Amino acid sequence: MLSCGSSPFRLGRHNKAARRVLKPFYEGLGYEWDERDIHCHLSSAKRLDARCRNSAVSHRDEGLDASVACPACPTYVTRRAAEDRAYVTDSVERAKHAKHAGAAAANNMDYVTWAATTYGGWGERFLDRRVRPEYAKRLQAEKKAGRSGWAAIQWRQRLYEDMGIELARANYRMLSAPCRPAWAAELPLWSRYEPC
């Protein structure tokens, strides 16, 4: 159910995670978050989730695409996934990069993927590009001011917790949906999903 493509709650999980956590994160870094001007593919209906602008950082906008993957999907239940904690998010980041990076570059944007799992894991590329540098900057400024660094640690922890809460709420909505998925009709009667 957490990966059901026909569930209307899947898009809601994706959008709420981006709007309620990533948008304030980017705005806190001085970026303007724009969801209107996000068509980077001129020949198809494919689009990004946000265009982030900060002229003080770069003359190029950042095209952001967010994605939430369920590690329990058969695609990701592999030996390699069991041995590599970042396998799922790395797979999603690579696929999204192949899908959007060229079109974003052609439209004068730097492409960024935020990938997460339904369990709350974050993709390494986004962490390396955005979260870890900002945390290091905050920590260094705090230490330079003679403080312990606790505020920077709290900032990072709150970011992860806020995303975990959004994903957990969305997962709950998906799992408690009062509708039976289409594939449930093919299951034996005793194992069908019944609404509460």
C-alpha positions in Angstrom: 0.0 0.0 0.0 2.9 2.4 0.7 3.9 2.3 -3.0 0.6 1.8 -4.7 0.6 3.9 -7.8 -3.2 4.2 -7.9 -3.5 5.6 -4.4 -4.3 9.3 -4.4 -2.5 9.5 -1.1 0.9 8.8 -2.7 1.0 12.2 -4.4 -0.2 13.8 -1.2 2.7 12.3 0.7 5.1 13.6 -1.9 3.6 17.1 -2.0 3.3 17.5 1.8 6.8 16.4 2.4 8.1 18.9 -0.1 5.9 21.8 0.9 6.0 21.4 4.7 9.6 20.5 5.2 11.7 21.2 2.1 10.1 24.6 1.3 10.8 26.1 4.8 14.3 24.6 4.6 15.1 26.3 1.3 13.5 29.6 2.4 15.6 29.4 5.6 18.7 29.4 3.3 17.4 32.5 1.5 15.9 30.8 -1.6 12.6 31.7 -3.2 10.5 28.5 -3.6 8.4 28.5 -6.8 6.0 25.7 -7.8 4.5 27.6 -10.8 7.5 27.8 -13.2 8.6 24.2 -13.1 8.4 22.9 -16.7 11.9 22.1 -17.8 10.9 19.5 -20.4 9.8 21.4 -23.4 8.6 18.4 -25.5 6.7 16.4 -22.8 4.6 16.9 -19.7 7.4 16.0 -17.3 8.1 18.6 -14.7 10.0 19.3 -11.6 8.5 20.0 -8.1 10.1 23.4 -7.5 12.4 26.1 -8.9 14.5 27.6 -6.2 16.1 31.0 -6.7 18.7 32.8 -4.7 20.6 35.4 -6.8 23.1 35.9 -3.9 24.2 32.3 -4.3 24.0 31.7 -8.1 22.6 33.2 -11.2 21.3 29.8 -12.1 18.1 28.6 -10.5 18.0 25.2 -8.8 15.4 22.7 -10.2 14.3 20.4 -7.4 12.5 17.1 -7.8 11.4 15.2 -4.7 10.7 11.5 -4.5 9.7 9.1 -1.8 10.4 5.4 -2.3 9.2 2.3 -0.3 12.2 0.0 0.4 9.7 -2.9 0.8 8.8 -2.8 -2.9 10.0 -5.9 -4.7 12.2 -3.8 -6.9 14.3 -2.8 -3.9 14.2 -6.1 -1.9 17.6 -7.3 -3.1 20.9 -8.6 -1.7 22.6 -5.3 -2.6 19.9 -3.3 -0.8 20.5 -5.4 2.3 24.2 -4.6 2.2 24.0 -0.9 1.3 21.9 1.4 3.5 21.7 4.0 0.8 20.8 1.6 -2.0 17.1 2.7 -2.4 17.7 6.5 -2.2 20.8 6.2 -4.5 18.7 4.3 -7.1 16.0 6.9 -7.0 18.5 9.8 -7.2 20.2 8.2 -10.2 16.9 7.5 -12.0 15.6 11.0 -11.4 19.0 12.6 -12.5 18.8 10.6 -15.8 15.2 11.8 -16.3 15.6 15.5 -15.5 19.2 16.7 -15.4 19.6 17.3 -19.1 16.4 19.2 -19.5 17.1 21.3 -16.4 20.6 22.2 -17.7 19.1 23.2 -21.1 16.9 25.6 -19.2 19.8 27.1 -17.3 19.0 25.3 -14.0 21.1 23.2 -11.7 19.3 20.0 -11.0 18.8 18.6 -7.5 17.0 15.4 -6.3 15.7 15.0 -2.8 15.0 11.3 -2.4 13.7 9.7 0.8 12.3 6.4 1.9 8.9 5.8 3.5 10.9 5.0 6.7 12.4 8.4 6.8 15.8 7.9 5.2 17.4 10.8 3.2 19.4 10.5 0.0 23.2 11.1 0.3 23.4 13.5 -2.6 20.9 15.9 -1.1 22.5 15.6 2.3 26.0 16.3 0.8 24.8 19.2 -1.3 22.5 21.0 1.1 22.0 19.7 4.7 25.6 18.8 5.7 27.2 22.1 4.5 24.5 24.2 6.1 24.9 22.2 9.4 28.7 22.7 9.3 28.3 26.4 8.6 25.8 26.8 11.5 28.0 24.7 13.9 31.2 26.7 13.0 29.4 30.0 13.5 28.1 28.9 16.8 31.4 27.6 18.1 33.1 30.8 16.9 30.6 32.8 19.0 31.7 30.7 22.0 28.6 28.5 22.3 28.4 24.8 22.4 26.9 24.0 19.0 23.7 22.7 20.5 21.5 25.1 18.4 23.0 23.7 15.2 22.5 20.1 16.3 18.8 20.9 17.2 18.3 22.6 13.8 19.5 19.4 12.0 17.5 17.1 14.3 14.3 19.1 13.9 14.7 19.0 10.1 14.9 15.1 10.2 12.1 14.9 12.8 9.8 17.2 10.8 10.3 15.1 7.7 9.8 11.8 9.6 6.5 13.1 11.1 5.3 14.2 7.6 6.1 10.8 6.1 4.6 8.9 9.0 1.3 10.9 8.8 1.2 10.3 5.0 1.9 6.6 5.4 -0.8 6.3 8.0 -3.3 8.0 5.6 -2.3 5.5 2.9 -2.6 2.5 5.1 -5.9 3.5 6.7 -7.6 4.5 3.4 -11.2 3.3 3.4 -10.8 1.8 -0.1 -9.7 -1.6 -1.2 -6.8 -1.6 -3.7 -7.6 -3.0 -7.2 -5.1 -5.9 -6.7 -6.9 -7.0 -3.6 -9.7 -8.6 -5.7 -7.2 -11.2 -6.9 -6.2 -12.3 -3.4 -8.0 -15.2 -1.6 -11.0 -14.0 0.3 -9.5 -14.6 3.7 -6.5 -12.3 3.0 -8.2 -9.4 1.4 -7.7 -5.9 2.8 -10.9 -4.8 4.5 -11.4 -1.2 5.6 -11.7 -0.5 9.4 
